[in-house]
Amino acid sequence: MDTLKDRFIRTLAPFIVGGLAEDSFERPLRDLGVDSVKLIELIGCLEKSCGVRFSDEDITPENFRTPRALLDLVVRRSDRAE
């Protein structure tokens, strides 16, 4: 079964310079090569692949600091969509 986390990882992986590693989820997205332009593209890709919508209030540094924080946001928005 294709889980939300699987879709998230599959969507995120191409944006990460050097690919995802075990410690990637705790590292800042900026350190992983995700700049502001890539982040805008990533948001759109995640909305499409994970079936979520981010509100203006969701777009905060805390929510987009690390892949883990971003996954947590996607999970929260997925729960809201149901």
ROKE-871013 format. One record per residue: z negated, y, x negated of N, C-alpha, C, O in turn. Coordinates in nm, 4 decimals. Each point is the difference from the previous one (the first is absolute). Example, Ala and Ser with C-alpha at 12.3 -4.5 7.8 and 13.67 -1.06 7.14 Angstrom:
2
PT        n.z        n.y        n.x       ca.z       ca.y       ca.x        c.z        c.y        c.x        o.z        o.y        o.x
PT    -0.7800    -0.5690    -1.3190     0.0000     0.1190     0.0890     0.0000     0.1200    -0.0900    -0.0665    -0.0019    -0.1036
PT     0.1385     0.1069     0.1386    -0.0060     0.1190    -0.0820    -0.0730     0.1090     0.0770    -0.0169     0.1108    -0.0509
***
This chain:
82
PT        n.z        n.y        n.x       ca.z       ca.y       ca.x        c.z        c.y        c.x        o.z        o.y        o.x
PT     0.0000    -0.1191    -0.0851     0.0000     0.1191     0.0851     0.0000     0.1247    -0.0891    -0.0724     0.0070    -0.0993
PT     0.1524     0.0876     0.1358     0.0127     0.1256    -0.0737    -0.1103     0.0954     0.0460     0.0067     0.0543     0.1102
PT    -0.1073    -0.0341    -0.1941    -0.1133     0.0838     0.0385     0.0296     0.1476    -0.0293     0.0955     0.0330    -0.0703
PT    -0.1780     0.0525     0.1247     0.0111     0.1432    -0.0255    -0.0142     0.0282    -0.1496     0.0728     0.0827    -0.0549
PT    -0.1649    -0.1504    -0.0100    -0.0189     0.0199    -0.1440     0.1244    -0.0449    -0.0770     0.0397     0.0655    -0.0963
PT     0.0217    -0.1761     0.1374     0.1241    -0.0455    -0.0644     0.1092     0.1059     0.0114     0.0683     0.0304    -0.0979
PT    -0.0523     0.0250     0.2163     0.1019     0.1041     0.0215    -0.0321     0.1244    -0.0817     0.0897     0.0627    -0.0563
PT    -0.2177    -0.0272     0.0500    -0.0431     0.1148    -0.0795     0.0353    -0.0203    -0.1474     0.0576     0.0887    -0.0630
PT    -0.0918    -0.2040     0.0088     0.0260    -0.0285    -0.1417     0.1500    -0.0004    -0.0274     0.0455     0.0569    -0.0992
PT     0.0306    -0.1203     0.1863     0.1452    -0.0053    -0.0168     0.0618     0.1397     0.0033     0.0966     0.0269    -0.0715
PT    -0.1509     0.0606     0.1530     0.0503     0.1372     0.0103    -0.0438     0.0832    -0.1199     0.0785     0.0788    -0.0526
PT    -0.2018    -0.0954     0.0095    -0.0550     0.0783    -0.1096     0.0590    -0.0378    -0.1358     0.0241     0.0875    -0.0832
PT    -0.0010    -0.2152     0.0601     0.0372    -0.0510    -0.1329     0.1148     0.0751    -0.0667    -0.0111     0.0298    -0.1189
PT     0.1203     0.0026     0.1873     0.1096     0.0690    -0.0683    -0.0355     0.1422    -0.0475     0.0694     0.0554    -0.0853
PT    -0.1732     0.0014     0.1380    -0.0408     0.1352    -0.0372    -0.0891     0.0027    -0.1248    -0.0212     0.1057    -0.0593
PT    -0.0305    -0.2219     0.0203    -0.0953    -0.0091    -0.1102     0.0747    -0.0267    -0.1311     0.0698    -0.1006    -0.0133
PT    -0.0850     0.1896    -0.0809     0.0632    -0.0165    -0.1306    -0.0627    -0.1209    -0.0697    -0.1219    -0.0069    -0.0159
PT     0.2050    -0.0872    -0.0250    -0.0507    -0.1185    -0.0684    -0.0480    -0.1092     0.0935    -0.0437    -0.1053    -0.0465
PT     0.0505     0.1271     0.1771    -0.0417    -0.1006     0.0973    -0.1496    -0.0015     0.0254    -0.0787     0.0601    -0.0732
PT     0.0422    -0.1302     0.1784    -0.1406    -0.0116     0.0391    -0.0710    -0.1027    -0.0875     0.0520    -0.1086    -0.0255
PT    -0.1692     0.1440    -0.0191    -0.0864    -0.0918    -0.0755    -0.1302    -0.0162     0.0777    -0.0222     0.0679     0.1002
PT    -0.0640    -0.1588    -0.1474    -0.1252    -0.0244     0.0709    -0.0839     0.1251     0.0150    -0.0634     0.0195     0.1036
PT     0.0617     0.0660    -0.2050    -0.0841     0.1198     0.0060     0.0693     0.1192     0.0657    -0.0599     0.1069     0.0123
PT     0.1843    -0.1235     0.0297     0.0760     0.1125     0.0554    -0.0630     0.0599     0.1254     0.0116     0.1203     0.0233
PT    -0.0774    -0.2014     0.0565    -0.0521     0.0495     0.1272    -0.1115     0.1023    -0.0163    -0.0290     0.0757     0.0926
PT    -0.0331    -0.0732    -0.2089    -0.1095     0.0940    -0.0234     0.0412     0.1183    -0.0867    -0.0803     0.0906    -0.0225
PT     0.2026    -0.0899    -0.0260     0.0466     0.1082    -0.0876     0.0632     0.1109     0.0835     0.0591    -0.0284     0.1042
PT    -0.0698     0.1522    -0.1468     0.0636     0.1100     0.0726     0.1509    -0.0198     0.0109     0.0652    -0.0416    -0.0958
PT    -0.0109     0.0717     0.2126     0.1441    -0.0132     0.0196     0.0777     0.0805    -0.1036     0.1038    -0.0446    -0.0488
PT    -0.1535     0.1616     0.0159     0.0682     0.0837    -0.0996     0.0102    -0.0726    -0.1344     0.1024     0.0094    -0.0677
PT    -0.2084    -0.0819     0.0287     0.0015    -0.0753    -0.1256     0.0981    -0.1172     0.0052     0.0438    -0.0502    -0.1035
PT    -0.0099     0.0076     0.2249     0.0936    -0.1112     0.0186     0.1442     0.0480     0.0135     0.0906    -0.0794     0.0254
PT    -0.0698     0.2108    -0.0429     0.1347     0.0544     0.0023     0.0454     0.0557     0.1334     0.1178     0.0312     0.0171
PT    -0.2105    -0.0181     0.0788     0.0362     0.0538     0.1314    -0.0264     0.1502    -0.0013    -0.1143     0.0443     0.0112
PT     0.2222     0.0333    -0.0251    -0.0139     0.1460     0.0031     0.0151     0.0485     0.1442     0.0135    -0.0812     0.0916
PT    -0.0159     0.2115    -0.0711     0.0021     0.0543     0.1363     0.1294    -0.0337     0.0736    -0.0021    -0.0227     0.1210
PT     0.1129     0.0193    -0.1913     0.1280    -0.0331     0.0645     0.0004    -0.1471     0.0418     0.0392    -0.0328     0.1119
PT    -0.0822    -0.0542    -0.2007    -0.0078    -0.1420     0.0338    -0.0987    -0.0241     0.1127     0.0215    -0.0873     0.0841
PT    -0.1294     0.1641    -0.0817    -0.1017    -0.0177     0.1029     0.0568     0.0298     0.1383    -0.0298    -0.0716     0.0956
PT     0.1097     0.1744    -0.0842     0.0623     0.0330     0.1292     0.0897    -0.1145     0.0450    -0.0020    -0.0387     0.1168
PT     0.0803    -0.0152    -0.2090     0.0864    -0.1128     0.0326    -0.0827    -0.1228     0.0375     0.0328    -0.0713     0.0948
PT    -0.1403     0.0473    -0.1697    -0.0872    -0.1141     0.0274    -0.0610     0.0092     0.1394    -0.0083    -0.1006     0.0705
PT    -0.0337     0.2181    -0.0307    -0.0585     0.0180     0.1338     0.0990    -0.0446     0.1071    -0.0359    -0.0741     0.0915
PT     0.1600     0.1194    -0.1031     0.1015    -0.0389     0.0976     0.0261    -0.1498     0.0001     0.0147    -0.0610     0.1059
PT    -0.0092     0.0020    -0.2243     0.0227    -0.1444    -0.0111    -0.1152    -0.0791     0.0605     0.0224    -0.1000     0.0683
PT    -0.1458     0.1441    -0.0928    -0.1160    -0.0699     0.0567    -0.0035     0.0122     0.1518    -0.0328    -0.0963     0.0694
PT     0.0661     0.2129    -0.0181     0.0036     0.0157     0.1456     0.0987    -0.0986     0.0614    -0.0277    -0.0610     0.1032
PT     0.1410     0.0464    -0.1665     0.1036    -0.0899     0.0519    -0.0391    -0.1471    -0.0169     0.0057    -0.0768     0.0960
PT    -0.0448     0.0376    -0.2158    -0.0255    -0.1417    -0.0269    -0.1299    -0.0509     0.0622    -0.0094    -0.1168     0.0376
PT    -0.0905     0.2043    -0.0268    -0.1305    -0.0416     0.0520    -0.0215     0.0393     0.1460    -0.1020    -0.0345     0.0596
PT     0.1974     0.1061    -0.0026    -0.0095     0.0359     0.1416    -0.1131     0.0956     0.0314    -0.0636    -0.0110     0.1048
PT     0.0378     0.1047    -0.1947    -0.1069     0.0970     0.0212     0.0582     0.1408    -0.0022     0.1129     0.0212    -0.0442
PT    -0.1909     0.0737     0.0922     0.0339     0.1421    -0.0076    -0.1181     0.0725    -0.0596    -0.1136    -0.0154     0.0449
PT     0.1416     0.0951    -0.1469    -0.1043     0.0812    -0.0609     0.0009     0.1372     0.0653     0.1055     0.0602     0.0195
PT    -0.2236    -0.0120     0.0139    -0.0127     0.1351     0.0554    -0.0165     0.0988    -0.1151    -0.0228    -0.0395    -0.1144
PT     0.0346     0.1669     0.1458    -0.0223     0.1029    -0.1023    -0.1396    -0.0117    -0.0601    -0.0192     0.0253    -0.1189
PT    -0.0787    -0.0638     0.2017    -0.1373    -0.0129    -0.0468    -0.0174    -0.1170    -0.0971    -0.0946    -0.0022    -0.0787
PT     0.1858    -0.0947     0.0845    -0.0065    -0.1149    -0.0907     0.0428     0.0347    -0.1417    -0.0379    -0.0683    -0.0952
PT     0.1161     0.1734     0.0810     0.0581     0.0350    -0.1299    -0.1037     0.0798    -0.0804     0.0022     0.1230    -0.0053
PT    -0.0923    -0.1987    -0.0565    -0.1050     0.0594    -0.0822     0.0002    -0.0671    -0.1373     0.0459    -0.1135    -0.0128
PT    -0.0961     0.1814    -0.0889    -0.0068    -0.0622    -0.1328    -0.0796    -0.1306     0.0005     0.0351    -0.0941    -0.0711
PT    -0.1406     0.0882     0.1497    -0.0834    -0.1201     0.0036     0.0779    -0.1204     0.0516    -0.0132    -0.1097    -0.0541
PT     0.0943     0.1287     0.1582     0.0760    -0.1103     0.0594     0.1130    -0.0486    -0.0890     0.0468    -0.1130     0.0143
PT    -0.0031     0.1979    -0.1061     0.1144    -0.0339    -0.0840    -0.0367    -0.0065    -0.1485     0.0875     0.0088    -0.0861
PT    -0.2143    -0.0239     0.0569    -0.0457    -0.0031    -0.1392     0.0402    -0.1305    -0.0694     0.0545     0.0035    -0.1103
PT    -0.0807    -0.1179     0.1730     0.0278    -0.1305    -0.0602     0.0742    -0.0869     0.1023    -0.0015     0.0298     0.1194
PT     0.0661    -0.1366    -0.1659     0.0595    -0.0930     0.0958    -0.1029    -0.0560     0.0987     0.0314    -0.0200     0.1173
PT    -0.1541    -0.0052    -0.1641    -0.1040    -0.0507     0.0901    -0.0305     0.0993     0.1128    -0.0101    -0.0389     0.1163
PT    -0.0043     0.1668    -0.1511    -0.0265     0.1018     0.1019     0.1166     0.0097     0.0969    -0.0200     0.0169     0.1203
PT     0.1408    -0.0274    -0.1716     0.1186     0.0076     0.0851     0.0088    -0.1223     0.0911     0.0340     0.0132     0.1176
PT    -0.0639    -0.1309    -0.1701    -0.0015    -0.1201     0.0843    -0.1050     0.0131     0.1094     0.0256    -0.0363     0.1148
PT    -0.1417     0.0869    -0.1483    -0.1047     0.0208     0.1017     0.0494     0.0926     0.1102    -0.0279    -0.0231     0.1177
PT     0.1004     0.1270    -0.1545     0.0558     0.0916     0.0989     0.1023    -0.0714     0.0876    -0.0009     0.0167     0.1220
PT     0.0882    -0.0950    -0.1820     0.0994    -0.0735     0.0761    -0.0678    -0.0951     0.0992     0.0435    -0.0114     0.1146
PT    -0.1482    -0.0557    -0.1579    -0.0737    -0.0907     0.0895    -0.0616     0.0786     0.1156     0.0073    -0.0434     0.1150
PT    -0.0679     0.1584    -0.1443    -0.0602     0.0823     0.1074     0.1063     0.0444     0.0991    -0.0228    -0.0040     0.1209
PT     0.1370     0.0459    -0.1697     0.1072     0.0473     0.0893     0.0602    -0.1151     0.0770     0.0424     0.0183     0.1141
PT    -0.0376    -0.1349    -0.1724     0.0498    -0.1188     0.0695    -0.0918    -0.0359     0.1164     0.0460    -0.0345     0.1088
PT    -0.1760     0.0433    -0.1335    -0.0970    -0.0268     0.1071     0.0138     0.1016     0.1125    -0.0154    -0.0346     0.1171
PT     0.0442     0.1593    -0.1519     0.0159     0.1061     0.0991     0.1252    -0.0212     0.0831     0.0034     0.0367     0.1175
PT     0.1003    -0.0960    -0.1775     0.1284    -0.0188     0.0673    -0.0052    -0.1106     0.1040     0.0822    -0.0031     0.0916
PT    -0.1780    -0.0879    -0.1048    -0.0045    -0.1148     0.0911    -0.0609     0.0356     0.1327    -0.0110    -0.0856     0.0878
***
